[in-house]
Amino acid sequence: MAAVNGPASTVVSGAVEVLDGVLEEFPEAKRIPVDYASHSAQVEGIREELAEALTPVRPRTGEVPFFSTVTGRLMDTVELDGEYWYRNLRETVEFQSAIEGLLELGHTVFVEASPHPVLTIGIQDTADTTDTDVLVTGSLRRDDGGLATFLTALARLHVRGVAVEWRQAFAGLDAHVVDLPTYAFQRRRFWAASLRQTPGAAEFDHPLLGAVVPLPDSGGGLLTGVLTLAGQPWLAEHSVAGVALFPGTGFVELVLQ
């Protein structure tokens, strides 16, 4: 198992002939065009070479919190030595578990900073399994990169309440703050205050139905009404578990009318 990216996204890695069998058994799967089997037993064959190459690594504590897809927990980056990076290449990428851990900590905004988003779907699917409302976005897209796409991603975050450092985003650009329109917003209501003020409606003398609107295409009429405990206090007499419910006989009365 190379990576578990979400409830419906899993990556396997290994010998080519074995993967050919997987593709035959799961026709909906697709092959990723890489020429090395990372996150598989094949990595063990270069462990000594990797250890030597990673010897100069001198990790230190970072300023940004780091949540590992190797350990599935928050880590002090001083722990990211050569052995950690070997495990990072050899072991399964527990991306889904990491996202679940971040959701449990209360994180609800996820940005995939990459040339093209490939993990956003897994993040959204993982959040959906926990009924968590999240904002997930990429930063750029394949064949659609550049500053405009990046700023669009920032705008998507901004309208969802994420604080964006706009001065940094527009540094070096001819951008400036504009005033709001100088006219006062018109807070005028355009919907009727009651059914009897509905244009084209005629009063209907009934305790449940207050107005009737003719239907010109059929010659019939549309009966309308408002049911409230204030207008029909007797509705409170029919309740289940403390919640007032419109009685079945009331529906029959409406149908008869």
Buried (B, 14 or more C-beta within 10 A) or exposed (E): BBBBBBEEBBBBBBEEEEBEEEEEEEEEBEEEEEEEBBBBEBBEEBEEEBEEEBEEEEBEEEEEEEBBBBBBEEBEBEEBEBEBBBEBBBBBBBBBBBBBBBBEEEEBEBBBEBEEBEBBBBBBBBBEEEEBEBBBBBBBBEEEEEEEEBBBBBEBBBEEEBEEEBEEBBEEEEEEEEEEEEEEEEEEEEEEEEBEEBEEBEEBEBEBBBBBBEEEEEEEBEBBBEEEEEEBEEBEEEEEEEEBEEEEEBEEBBEEE
